[in-house]
C-alpha cells in the first residue's frame, strides 16, 4: 500500500505542477494541458483498476483463483506466488487419490500428485486446496495421503492450506503440519440482521471449538469479518464485482490487502 500511495502522490504532484503552470500563464493556456490532465487521470484510473498493479504491490498476498489444470498452473507460476485449486478425494481398486476439479465440472483425470509434479520447484510454490468432499469417512485417509505426497515431493507443508466448510474435519491436517481454513457460509453480506446474528454465533462457536489457521470467505464479506473477527487470520477471494459499485469494490480490495490479518486474496 505504501508503494501505491507514493505512486499516486507522484502523479498528484505532476498534476499540481501543471495546474500551477496554467494558473501562472492563464493567457497561454492551451488545449494540450487539458489533454495531459485527462491522460494522467486515465492513468490513475487504470492503475487503480489493474490486477497487474495489485500483484506488484502485494505480490505475496495476491494468488490465482481456480487453477485446476496444468496449463493454467504453468501460466500462474510465472505471475503469482500461489494458486487456489479444487480437489475431490477419490478411490479405485488400486489407490486413493485427490482428483483436481471443481464439481459439477467434469473431471479431467488430473491427480494432485501429477499437478504438483508438473512444475519446477513445486516445493517453493504455495497452494490453497479447496477440499470439496472432506468428511468423517475420509478425513484420516486423505490427510495421510496429502502428508505422503508432501513428503515424497519435498513440499513444505506450511505452504499448503487445506480448506473445508466442515472445520471439525480439518484437525488431522493441522496435526500433520498443514495450514487449514474454515470456509465460512457464503453471502453473509446479503443476510438480514437477525439471520446474520445467528450465523455469526455459529461461526464464533466453530472458531472457538476448532483450531484452524484461517477463516475464508468472499471479499464482499470482509467488512462483516473485520467487525466480528478482527484478530482472526483471513484468506479471501475476489472473482466478480457483481452488483457492487466498481470503485467501492476496488477500494475495498486495497483495504483488504492492507490488513495485516489477511494473508491471501485470490483474483481471476
C-alpha positions in Angstrom: 0.0 0.0 0.0 3.0 2.3 0.7 4.2 1.9 -2.9 0.7 2.7 -4.2 0.5 5.9 -2.1 3.9 7.0 -3.3 2.9 6.4 -6.9 -0.4 8.3 -6.6 1.5 11.1 -4.7 3.9 11.5 -7.6 1.2 11.7 -10.1 -0.7 14.2 -8.0 2.5 16.3 -7.7 2.7 16.3 -11.5 -0.9 17.4 -11.8 -0.4 20.2 -9.3 2.6 21.4 -11.2 0.6 21.5 -14.4 -2.2 23.3 -12.6 0.3 25.9 -11.2 1.7 26.5 -14.7 -1.8 27.0 -16.1 -2.7 29.5 -13.3 0.6 31.3 -13.8 0.1 31.5 -17.6 -3.6 32.0 -18.0 -3.3 33.7 -21.2 -1.2 31.0 -22.7 -3.3 28.0 -21.6 -3.6 25.6 -24.4 -5.6 22.6 -25.1 -2.6 20.3 -24.7 -2.6 20.9 -20.9 -6.2 19.8 -20.7 -5.3 16.7 -22.7 -2.4 15.9 -20.4 -4.6 16.2 -17.3 -7.2 13.9 -18.9 -4.5 11.4 -19.8 -3.0 11.4 -16.3 -6.5 10.9 -14.8 -6.9 8.0 -17.2 -3.6 6.5 -16.0 -4.7 6.8 -12.4 -8.0 5.0 -13.1 -6.1 2.3 -15.0 -3.7 1.8 -12.1 -6.5 1.7 -9.6 -8.3 -1.0 -11.6 -5.3 -3.0 -12.6 -4.7 -6.5 -11.2 -1.1 -6.3 -12.5 -0.6 -3.4 -10.1 -2.2 -5.5 -7.3 0.3 -8.3 -8.0 3.2 -5.8 -7.9 2.2 -4.0 -4.7 1.1 -7.2 -2.8 3.0 -9.9 -4.5 2.9 -12.3 -1.6 -0.8 -11.9 -0.9 -2.3 -12.0 -4.4 -2.8 -15.5 -5.7 -4.6 -17.0 -8.7 -8.1 -18.4 -8.3 -9.4 -21.7 -9.6 -6.2 -23.1 -11.2 -7.5 -26.6 -11.9 -5.4 -27.7 -14.9 -1.7 -27.9 -15.7 -1.8 -25.2 -18.4 -3.3 -22.6 -16.0 -0.8 -23.7 -13.3 2.1 -23.1 -15.6 0.7 -19.6 -16.6 0.1 -18.7 -12.9 3.5 -19.9 -11.8 5.2 -17.1 -13.6 2.9 -14.4 -12.3 1.8 -15.4 -8.8 3.3 -16.7 -5.5 0.5 -19.2 -5.1 -2.7 -20.7 -6.5 -6.1 -22.0 -5.4 -7.3 -25.3 -6.7 -10.2 -27.6 -6.0 -9.9 -31.3 -5.2 -12.2 -34.3 -4.6 -10.8 -37.3 -2.7 -11.5 -40.5 -4.6 -10.5 -44.2 -4.6 -10.3 -47.0 -7.1 -9.2 -50.7 -6.8 -5.5 -49.7 -6.8 -5.2 -46.5 -4.8 -6.8 -43.5 -3.1 -6.1 -40.1 -4.7 -7.0 -36.4 -4.9 -8.7 -35.6 -8.3 -8.2 -31.9 -9.3 -11.6 -30.5 -10.4 -14.5 -28.4 -9.1 -17.8 -30.2 -9.1 -20.1 -30.1 -11.0 -17.3 -29.6 -13.7 -16.3 -32.9 -15.2 -13.0 -34.5 -14.1 -10.1 -34.2 -16.4 -8.4 -37.1 -14.6 -5.7 -35.0 -13.2 -4.3 -36.2 -9.8 -2.9 -33.9 -7.3 0.4 -35.7 -7.4 0.6 -35.1 -11.2 -0.4 -31.5 -10.6 2.5 -30.9 -8.2 5.0 -32.8 -10.3 4.2 -30.7 -13.4 6.0 -27.6 -12.3 9.7 -27.0 -11.4 10.4 -26.1 -7.8 6.9 -27.2 -6.6 8.2 -27.1 -3.1 8.7 -23.3 -3.2 5.2 -22.5 -4.5 2.1 -22.1 -2.3 -1.2 -23.8 -2.6 -4.7 -23.2 -1.3 -6.6 -26.5 -1.6 -10.4 -26.3 -1.5 -11.3 -29.8 -0.4 -14.8 -30.4 -1.8 -15.8 -33.7 -0.1 -13.9 -33.8 3.2 -16.0 -35.9 5.6 -15.6 -38.2 8.6 -15.1 -41.3 6.4 -12.1 -39.8 4.5 -10.5 -37.4 7.0 -7.8 -39.7 8.3 -7.1 -41.4 4.9 -7.0 -38.1 3.0 -4.7 -36.3 5.5 -2.3 -39.3 5.4 -2.3 -39.2 1.6 -1.6 -35.5 1.4 1.1 -35.9 4.0 2.7 -38.6 1.9 2.6 -36.5 -1.3 4.2 -33.6 0.5 7.0 -35.7 2.0 7.8 -37.5 -1.3 7.8 -34.3 -3.3 9.6 -32.3 -0.6 6.9 -29.7 -0.4 6.9 -27.6 2.8 3.6 -28.4 4.4 3.2 -24.8 5.7 3.0 -23.8 2.0 -0.3 -25.8 1.7 -3.6 -24.5 3.0 -6.4 -27.1 3.2 -9.9 -25.5 3.2 -13.2 -27.0 4.1 -16.8 -25.9 5.0 -16.5 -28.5 7.8 -13.8 -27.2 10.2 -14.2 -30.2 12.6 -12.7 -32.5 9.9 -9.5 -30.4 9.4 -7.9 -31.4 12.7 -5.9 -34.3 11.2 -4.4 -31.9 8.5 -3.5 -29.3 11.2 -1.8 -32.0 13.3 0.4 -33.1 10.3 1.7 -29.5 9.8 -0.6 -28.2 7.1 -2.3 -24.9 7.4 -6.1 -25.1 7.5 -9.0 -22.8 6.8 -12.7 -22.8 7.8 -14.7 -22.0 4.7 -17.4 -19.7 6.1 -21.1 -19.8 5.0 -21.4 -17.8 1.8 -23.0 -14.3 1.2 -23.0 -13.2 4.8 -23.4 -9.6 3.5 -26.7 -10.5 1.9 -28.4 -11.7 5.1 -30.8 -9.6 7.1 -29.6 -8.6 10.6 -31.4 -11.4 12.5 -30.2 -14.2 10.3 -26.7 -12.7 10.2 -26.6 -12.6 14.0 -27.4 -16.3 14.2 -24.8 -17.2 11.6 -22.2 -15.1 13.4 -23.0 -17.0 16.6 -22.5 -20.3 14.8 -19.2 -19.2 13.3 -17.9 -17.9 16.6 -18.7 -21.3 18.2 -16.9 -23.2 15.4 -13.9 -20.9 15.6 -13.6 -21.4 19.3 -14.1 -25.2 19.1 -11.9 -26.0 16.2 -8.4 -24.5 16.0 -7.8 -23.7 12.3 -5.2 -21.3 10.9 -7.7 -19.2 8.9 -11.2 -18.3 8.1 -12.0 -17.9 4.4 -14.8 -16.1 2.5 -15.7 -13.9 -0.4 -14.2 -10.4 -0.3 -17.7 -8.8 -0.1 -18.0 -10.4 3.4 -14.8 -8.8 4.6 -16.4 -5.8 6.4 -18.5 -8.3 8.5 -15.4 -10.4 9.3 -13.4 -7.4 10.2 -16.1 -6.2 12.6 -16.8 -9.6 14.2 -13.5 -11.4 13.9 -10.9 -8.6 13.7 -8.0 -10.7 15.1 -8.6 -13.9 13.2 -6.3 -14.6 10.2 -8.2 -14.5 6.9 -7.9 -15.7 3.4 -10.4 -14.3 0.8 -11.3 -14.4 -2.8 -12.4 -11.9 -5.4 -14.0 -13.3 -8.6 -16.5 -10.7 -9.9 -17.8 -7.3 -9.0 -21.4 -8.4 -9.1 -23.8 -5.7 -8.0 -21.2 -3.8 -6.1 -20.1 -0.4 -7.4 -16.7 -0.9 -9.2 -15.0 1.9 -7.4 -16.2 0.8 -4.0 -15.1 -2.7 -4.8 -11.6 -1.7 -5.8 -11.3 0.5 -2.7 -12.4 -2.5 -0.6 -9.8 -4.7 -2.3 -7.0 -2.3 -1.4 -8.3 -2.1 2.2 -8.3 -5.9 2.4 -4.8 -6.3 1.1 -3.6 -3.6 3.6 -4.9 -5.6 6.5 -2.1 -7.5 8.4 -4.6 -10.2 9.3 -5.3 -11.0 5.6 -2.7 -13.4 4.2 -4.2 -14.1 0.8 -6.6 -12.6 -1.7 -7.5 -14.7 -4.8 -8.1 -13.0 -8.1 -9.1 -14.4 -11.5 
